[in-house]
Amino acid sequence: MAIPSLSSFLLFFFLFFVPATISISISSDSSHQSQTFIIHVSRSHKPTHFTTHHHWYASIIKSLPSSPHPSKILYTYSHAVNGFSARLTTTQAVELRHFPGILSVLPDRAHHVHTTHTPHFLGLTDTFGLWPNSDYADDVIIGVLDTGIWPEIRSFSDSGLSPVPSTWKGICETGPDFPSSACNRKIIGARAFYRGYESARGKTLDETNQSKSPRDTEGHGTHTASTAAGSVVQNAGFYQYANGVARGMATKARIAAYKICWAFGCYDSDILAAMDQAIADGVHVISLSVGATGFAPQYDRDSIAIGAFGAAQHGILVSCSAGNSGPDPFTAVNIAPWILTVGASTIDREFPADVVLGDGRIFGGVSLYSGESLGESRFPIVYAGDCGSRLCLTGLLDSSKVAGKIVVCDRGGNARVEKGSAVKDAGGVGMILANTAESGEELIADSHLIPATMVGQIAGNKIRDYVKSETSPTATISFRGTVIGTTPPAPKVAGVLQPWTESSDTGNSQTGRHSSWRKHLGRMDRKHGSDRFGYRPETCRV
């Protein structure tokens, strides 16, 4: 009974509040520049002489003031929301707001993706409890909206699964790199949505490094899909780390992959189109590890929240990531009350790599470096800020100051593994990646190109002070592999008891989780090598 009453409230909200706020925001923009807008419409206002809503929307667009830019409908929505997206000038957008039946006009915005032992840590077993009682979520269809999927990964084997549910209405879009055989009884559907992305970029997709098919060329979608519904994979591991069994949380669930994210982001218009299609296809759950960066937008400006509400009206659970921002307050996103907001928590597995200073002090860090270690030798240590680039940007480190030394790099600005590559190019033998106030004590274990570890802000400050205060500072890095059971069994989460948490949140044991990743993606990218692997322990926040 709660949803209908909330629906009535939101309809009132959009009809009477949103138009005023949109009028202010749009009128301040340049009147002649075009961009994509998302137009929410009251379906009941369609004149009877129009056979379809699409014809009505097209007529509305044709009646708008002319512009030097062609106005074009990108998508028509009818399930997650009612309305359409189109490329318009701001003058046209302001005019459009006054048409009967128009509830709101929102500019299209870009979002970004957020990121074996976990089931055991959560107490899930094959003998009793949630897994066997639910038959491992057999025939539950999860729509994963992300960067696509790499179907050849063993996590997507359909061995032992029953036929595709008869309620499924979706399709498997094919392409040169995504044959029909890419879908099976595990991956039962796959689609790609890119019109909004191309409209925002003003050009077609560059298919030299991206694919218009559902093929995942980035990795994040494969990771999230296998985390949610990956099949059981024996003898999985990442080099010498985290060897064991990899499995998703619902091993018998089916996956429908909706590719919405591209090289420069995930646009609202494409996200809503995928939500709309997922509802029509017959998914039971929508999983979306995508969202705003920084602070959560107001619900009336948040297309993900609006689309999720429409999905909830169809009985579909929408699960979204809380984001990667923080540690400041109010930085969780996707927090509408009708969304199941999932944040990361710790588990009792770590990949320790300690910094041992010349004065005997030891500071804990984490790493997935798998090459030859530094051994017991101590090496000179320098701070990157004294060597040309505190962030260890490529090509900016002074090799005369770095060669043969361990370099302390500040986190931020560029990719973490890229920093190690910059140190290596300058002749350095190792790297200590030290957090600043922006990242606090969050630690992420990466597969570095050189011996390297990440330490928190507190340890980082002490290591920097040591480097600056000693005349001949030295250090080494001690890699301790995979360690289980040393941390407290209760997971750590960020600010869960703060009074401003109002949504239906849950913690997901993602820090240190074992999950699939697309193949042909090595320690860094194709430019830095061709290491091939299918599984890696994830330490990102989702």
C-alpha positions in Angstrom: 0.0 0.0 0.0 3.0 2.3 0.5 3.9 2.5 -3.2 0.5 3.9 -4.5 0.5 6.6 -1.8 4.1 7.5 -2.6 3.3 7.5 -6.3 0.6 10.1 -5.7 3.0 12.2 -3.7 5.6 12.1 -6.4 3.1 12.9 -9.1 2.1 16.0 -7.1 5.7 16.8 -6.5 6.6 16.7 -10.2 3.5 18.5 -11.4 3.8 21.5 -9.0 7.4 21.8 -7.8 9.7 20.5 -10.5 8.6 22.7 -13.4 9.5 25.9 -11.4 13.0 24.7 -10.5 13.7 23.5 -14.0 12.6 26.8 -15.4 15.2 28.6 -13.3 18.1 26.2 -14.1 17.4 26.1 -17.9 16.9 29.9 -18.3 20.4 30.6 -17.0 22.0 28.5 -19.8 22.9 29.7 -23.3 19.8 29.7 -25.4 21.4 28.4 -28.6 23.5 25.5 -27.5 21.9 22.1 -27.8 22.1 19.2 -25.5 20.1 16.1 -24.5 17.1 16.6 -22.2 14.9 14.0 -20.5 11.2 15.0 -20.7 8.8 13.4 -18.2 5.3 13.3 -19.4 1.8 12.5 -18.0 0.6 9.6 -20.3 -3.0 10.5 -19.7 -2.6 13.8 -21.5 -2.0 12.2 -24.9 -4.6 13.6 -27.4 -6.8 10.8 -28.7 -6.0 11.6 -32.4 -2.4 10.3 -31.8 -2.1 6.6 -32.2 1.0 6.2 -30.1 2.8 8.3 -27.5 5.8 8.4 -29.8 3.8 10.1 -32.5 2.6 12.6 -29.9 6.1 13.3 -28.7 7.3 13.7 -32.3 4.6 16.2 -32.9 5.6 18.2 -29.8 9.2 18.4 -31.0 8.1 19.6 -34.5 6.1 22.4 -32.9 9.0 23.8 -31.0 10.8 27.0 -32.2 13.3 26.2 -34.9 17.0 26.0 -34.2 20.3 25.6 -36.1 20.6 22.2 -34.5 18.2 19.4 -35.6 15.9 18.2 -32.8 15.9 14.5 -32.5 14.1 12.0 -30.2 16.7 9.6 -28.8 14.5 7.3 -26.7 10.8 6.9 -25.9 10.2 5.6 -22.3 7.0 3.8 -21.2 7.9 1.5 -18.2 10.5 3.0 -15.8 9.2 6.5 -16.6 6.8 8.0 -19.1 8.3 10.4 -21.6 11.3 10.7 -24.0 14.8 12.1 -24.4 15.7 14.5 -27.2 18.5 16.8 -28.2 17.2 20.4 -27.8 18.4 23.9 -27.3 17.8 25.5 -23.9 15.3 27.8 -25.6 13.3 24.8 -26.8 13.6 23.2 -23.4 12.1 26.2 -21.7 9.3 26.4 -24.3 8.6 22.7 -23.9 7.9 23.0 -20.2 4.8 25.0 -21.0 3.2 22.2 -23.1 0.2 20.4 -21.5 1.2 17.1 -19.9 4.9 17.9 -19.5 5.9 17.2 -15.9 9.6 18.0 -16.0 12.5 18.7 -18.3 15.8 17.5 -17.0 19.3 17.9 -18.6 21.0 14.6 -19.4 23.9 14.0 -17.0 26.8 11.7 -17.0 27.6 9.2 -14.2 30.5 6.9 -13.5 30.8 3.3 -12.4 31.4 2.7 -8.7 33.5 -1.2 -8.1 35.5 -16.2 -2.9 35.8 -15.7 0.7 32.7 -13.5 1.2 30.1 -16.3 1.3 32.1 -18.1 4.0 32.5 -14.8 5.9 28.8 -14.2 5.8 28.0 -17.7 7.1 26.5 -19.0 3.8 26.8 -22.7 3.3 25.5 -25.3 0.8 24.1 -27.5 3.6 21.5 -25.3 5.2 20.2 -21.7 5.4 19.6 -19.1 2.8 21.3 -20.7 -0.2 19.6 -24.1 -0.2 16.3 -22.7 1.1 16.1 -20.3 -1.9 17.5 -22.9 -4.3 20.4 -20.4 -5.0 17.9 -17.9 -6.5 17.0 -20.3 -9.3 15.2 -18.5 -12.2 15.6 -15.1 -10.6 16.6 -12.7 -13.4 19.0 -10.0 -12.6 19.3 -7.1 -15.0 22.9 -5.7 -14.6 23.2 -2.2 -16.0 26.9 -1.5 -16.4 29.8 -1.7 -18.9 28.6 -4.9 -20.5 29.8 -8.5 -20.0 32.6 -10.7 -21.1 30.7 -14.0 -21.6 33.6 -16.4 -21.9 34.5 -16.1 -18.2 34.0 -19.4 -16.3 31.7 -17.6 -13.9 29.1 -17.4 -16.7 29.0 -21.2 -17.4 25.4 -22.5 -17.5 26.3 -26.0 -16.4 23.5 -27.5 -14.3 21.0 -24.7 -15.0 17.5 -25.4 -16.1 16.1 -23.9 -19.4 15.6 -20.2 -19.6 12.4 -19.1 -17.7 9.4 -18.9 -20.0 8.6 -15.5 -18.6 11.7 -14.0 -20.2 11.0 -11.6 -23.1 14.5 -10.2 -23.8 16.9 -10.9 -26.6 20.6 -11.3 -27.1 21.9 -8.6 -29.3 24.7 -9.9 -31.5 27.7 -8.2 -33.3 31.0 -9.1 -34.8 32.5 -9.6 -31.4 29.4 -10.9 -29.6 27.9 -14.0 -31.4 24.6 -15.6 -30.4 26.6 -18.2 -28.6 27.7 -15.6 -26.1 24.3 -16.0 -24.5 23.3 -19.3 -22.7 21.2 -20.4 -19.8 23.2 -18.1 -17.5 23.5 -15.0 -19.6 20.0 -15.0 -21.1 20.0 -11.5 -22.5 22.3 -8.7 -23.6 21.8 -5.3 -25.0 23.7 -2.0 -25.5 22.5 1.6 -25.2 24.6 4.4 -26.5 22.4 7.0 -28.2 22.6 9.4 -25.2 26.3 8.9 -25.0 26.8 9.7 -28.7 24.5 12.7 -28.5 26.4 14.1 -25.5 29.8 13.5 -27.2 28.6 14.9 -30.5 30.0 12.0 -32.5 29.7 8.3 -33.0 31.4 5.8 -30.8 35.1 5.2 -31.5 35.0 1.4 -32.2 38.8 1.1 -32.3 38.8 0.8 -28.5 35.1 0.3 -27.7 32.4 -2.0 -28.9 28.8 -1.1 -29.7 27.9 -4.7 -28.8 27.2 -5.8 -25.2 30.9 -6.9 -25.0 32.6 -5.5 -21.9 35.8 -3.7 -23.0 36.4 -2.2 -19.5 35.8 -4.9 -17.0 33.5 -3.4 -14.4 30.3 -4.9 -15.7 31.8 -8.4 -15.8 32.9 -7.8 -12.2 29.5 -6.8 -10.9 27.6 -9.5 -12.9 29.8 -12.3 -11.5 29.6 -10.8 -8.0 25.8 -11.0 -8.1 25.2 -14.2 -10.0 28.4 -15.9 -11.0 28.5 -19.7 -11.2 30.7 -21.7 -8.9 34.3 -21.8 -10.2 36.8 -24.1 -8.5 40.5 -23.3 -8.3 40.1 -19.6 -9.0 42.8 -17.2 -8.0 44.8 -14.1 -8.9 48.4 -15.2 -9.3 49.4 -16.4 -5.8 46.7 -14.5 -4.0 43.2 -15.6 -2.8 43.3 -19.1 -4.3 40.0 -21.0 -3.7 36.4 -21.1 -5.0 34.9 -18.1 -6.7 31.1 -17.7 -6.8 28.4 -15.1 -7.0 25.9 -14.6 -4.2 23.1 -16.2 -6.3 24.7 -18.9 -8.3 21.5 -20.1 -10.1 20.2 -16.7 -10.9 20.1 -15.6 -14.6 21.9 -12.5 -15.9 20.6 -10.0 -18.4 23.4 -7.5 -19.3 22.5 -4.0 -20.3 25.5 -2.0 -21.5 25.1 1.7 -20.5 28.6 2.8 -19.7 31.2 3.9 -22.1 34.7 5.5 -22.1 33.6 8.8 -20.7 30.6 7.9 -18.6 27.1 6.6 -18.3 24.3 9.0 -19.4 20.9 9.3 -17.8 19.1 8.9 -21.1 20.8 5.6 -21.7 20.3 4.4 -18.1 16.6 5.1 -18.3 16.3 3.4 -21.7 18.0 0.3 -20.2 15.7 0.4 -17.1 12.7 0.7 -19.4 13.8 -2.2 -21.5 14.7 -4.4 -18.5 11.2 -3.9 -17.1 9.7 -4.9 -20.5 12.1 -7.9 -20.7 10.9 -9.3 -17.4 13.8 -8.9 -15.0 13.1 -9.4 -11.2 16.0 -7.3 -10.0 17.9 -4.4 -11.4 21.6 -4.0 -10.3 23.2 -0.7 -10.9 26.7 0.1 -9.7 26.7 3.5 -11.2 25.9 7.0 -9.9 26.8 10.5 -9.2 30.3 11.5 -7.9 30.3 13.4 -4.7 26.9 14.3 -3.3 23.6 12.8 -4.1 21.3 14.9 -6.3 17.8 15.9 -5.2 15.3 13.1 -6.0 13.5 15.4 -8.5 16.8 15.9 -10.4 17.9 12.3 -10.1 17.0 10.2 -13.1 18.2 7.0 -11.4 15.9 7.6 -8.5 13.0 8.4 -10.8 13.6 5.3 -12.9 14.0 3.1 -9.9 10.7 4.3 -8.6 9.0 3.3 -11.8 10.7 -0.1 -11.6 9.4 -0.5 -8.0 5.9 0.1 -9.2 6.4 -2.9 -11.5 7.5 -5.1 -8.5 11.2 -5.0 -9.4 13.8 -4.5 -6.7 16.4 -1.9 -7.7 19.8 -2.3 -6.0 22.3 0.5 -6.4 25.8 1.2 -5.1 26.4 3.9 -2.5 29.4 5.3 -4.5 33.1 5.7 -4.1 33.1 9.2 -2.5 34.0 9.9 1.1 35.1 9.8 3.8 33.2 13.0 4.4 29.5 13.0 5.5 26.7 13.1 3.0 28.7 11.5 0.2 26.6 8.4 -0.3 24.5 8.4 -3.5 21.5 6.4 -4.8 19.8 6.8 -1.4 16.2 7.2 -2.4 14.0 5.2 0.0 12.7 2.9 -2.7 16.3 1.9 -3.7 18.3 -0.8 -1.9 21.5 1.1 -1.4 24.6 -1.1 -1.1 27.8 0.1 0.5 31.1 -1.8 1.0 32.2 -3.4 4.2 35.3 -5.3 5.2 35.8 -9.1 5.5 38.4 -11.0 7.4 40.8 -11.5 4.5 43.7 -9.2 3.7 46.6 -8.9 1.4 49.2 -7.3 3.6 52.4 -5.7 2.3 54.2 -3.8 5.1 56.6 -0.9 4.8 59.7 -1.5 6.9 61.7 1.7 7.6 65.4 1.9 8.2 64.7 2.9 11.9 62.8 -0.4 12.4 59.3 1.0 12.3 56.7 -1.1 10.4 53.6 0.3 8.8 50.9 -1.9 7.4 49.8 -1.7 3.8 48.1 -3.8 1.1 49.2 -5.0 -2.3 48.5 -7.7 -5.0 52.0 -7.3 -6.5 53.0 -10.8 -7.8 56.5 -10.3 -9.1 60.0 -10.7 -7.6 60.1 -9.1 -4.1 62.7 -6.7 -2.7 63.9 -9.4 -0.3 65.6 -8.3 2.9 67.6 -5.5 1.2 67.0 -1.9 2.3 66.8 0.7 -0.4 67.1 4.5 -0.3 63.7 6.1 -0.1 62.6 9.5 -1.5 59.4 11.5 -1.6 58.0 12.1 -5.1 57.2 15.7 -4.3 61.0 16.3 -4.1 61.6 14.5 -7.4 59.3 16.5 -9.8 55.8 15.2 -9.2 54.2 14.3 -5.8 51.5 12.4 -7.7 54.1 10.4 -9.8 52.7 11.6 -13.1 54.1 9.9 -16.1 57.2 11.5 -17.5 57.6 14.1 -14.7 59.8 12.3 -12.2 63.5 13.2 -12.2 65.3 9.9 -12.9 68.5 11.3 -11.4 66.7 11.5 -8.0 64.6 8.3 -8.4 66.8 5.7 -10.0 67.5 2.7 -7.6 65.2 4.0 -4.9 61.8 3.4 -3.4 59.5 6.4 -4.1 56.7 7.6 -1.9 53.8 8.8 -4.2 50.7 10.7 -3.1 47.4 9.1 -4.0 45.1 10.9 -6.5 45.3 12.6 -9.8 46.1 9.6 -12.0 45.6 5.8 -11.9 47.2 4.1 -8.9 49.0 1.5 -11.0 50.0 4.1 -13.5 52.0 5.8 -10.7 54.1 2.6 -10.3 54.7 2.6 -14.1 56.0 6.2 -13.8 58.3 5.2 -11.0 59.6 2.3 -13.0 60.1 4.4 -16.1 62.3 6.8 -14.0 64.4 3.9 -12.7 62.8 3.4 -9.3 62.8 0.0 -7.7 59.6 0.3 -5.6 56.7 2.5 -4.6 54.8 3.4 -1.5 51.4 4.8 -2.4 50.4 7.0 0.5 46.9 8.3 1.1 46.2 12.0 1.7 43.3 13.6 3.6 41.0 13.0 0.6 41.2 9.2 0.9 41.9 8.9 4.6 42.5 5.3 5.7 40.9 3.5 2.7 43.2 0.9 1.4 43.0 -0.7 -2.1 45.2 -3.7 -3.0 46.3 -3.4 -6.6 48.3 -5.6 -9.0 51.3 -3.3 -9.3 54.0 -3.4 -12.0 56.8 -3.0 -9.5 57.1 -3.9 -5.8 54.6 -1.5 -4.3 52.1 -1.1 -1.4 49.4 1.3 -0.4 49.3 2.8 3.1 46.7 5.0 4.9 47.0 8.8 5.5 48.4 8.4 9.1 51.1 6.0 8.1 51.8 8.0 4.9 52.4 11.2 7.0 54.8 9.4 9.2 56.7 7.9 6.3 57.0 11.3 4.6 58.2 12.8 7.9 60.8 10.1 8.1 62.1 10.7 4.6 62.4 14.5 5.3 64.0 14.2 8.7 66.6 11.5 8.0 69.8 12.3 6.1 69.9 8.8 4.5 66.5 7.2 4.8 66.0 3.6 3.7 63.1 1.2 3.5 61.9 -2.1 2.1 58.5 -3.7 1.4 57.5 -7.0 2.9 54.8 -8.9 1.0 52.8 -11.4 3.2 50.4 -13.0 0.6 46.9 -13.8 1.6 46.0 -13.6 5.3 42.6 -14.8 6.6 41.1 -14.4 10.1 43.4 -11.7 11.6 40.9 -8.9 11.5 37.7 -8.7 13.6 34.9 -11.0 12.3 32.4 -8.1 12.4 32.6 -6.1 9.2 33.6 -2.5 9.3 31.3 0.0 7.5 31.4 3.8 7.1 29.2 5.9 9.4 26.2 3.4 9.3 24.7 4.9 12.5 24.8 8.5 11.4 21.4 10.3 11.8 21.3 11.3 8.1 21.1 7.8 6.8 17.5 7.4 5.7 17.4 4.9 2.9 17.1 1.1 3.0 20.8 0.5 3.1 22.8 -2.7 3.5 26.5 -3.5 3.7 28.0 -5.6 1.0 31.3 -7.4 1.9 33.1 -6.2 -1.2 36.5 -5.2 0.3 38.7 -8.1 -0.6 36.1 -10.0 -2.6 37.0 -12.5 -5.3 35.3 -11.8 -8.6 35.6 -12.1 -12.3 37.2 -9.5 -14.6 37.3 -9.4 -18.3 40.2 -11.2 -19.9 43.0 -9.5 -22.0 43.3 -6.9 -19.2 46.5 -7.2 -17.3 48.1 -5.4 -14.4 47.4 -2.1 -16.1 46.1 -2.2 -19.7 47.0 -3.4 -23.1 49.7 -0.8 -23.4 51.6 -2.1 -20.4 51.4 -5.9 -21.1 49.2 -8.7 -22.0 48.7 -10.6 -18.7 45.6 -12.7 -18.9 43.4 -13.6 -16.0 39.8 -14.3 -15.2 39.6 -13.6 -11.5 41.0 -11.2 -9.0 40.3 -10.2 -5.4 38.4 -7.0 -5.4 39.2 -4.3 -2.9 37.3 -1.4 -4.4 34.2 0.1 -2.8 31.1 -0.6 -4.7 
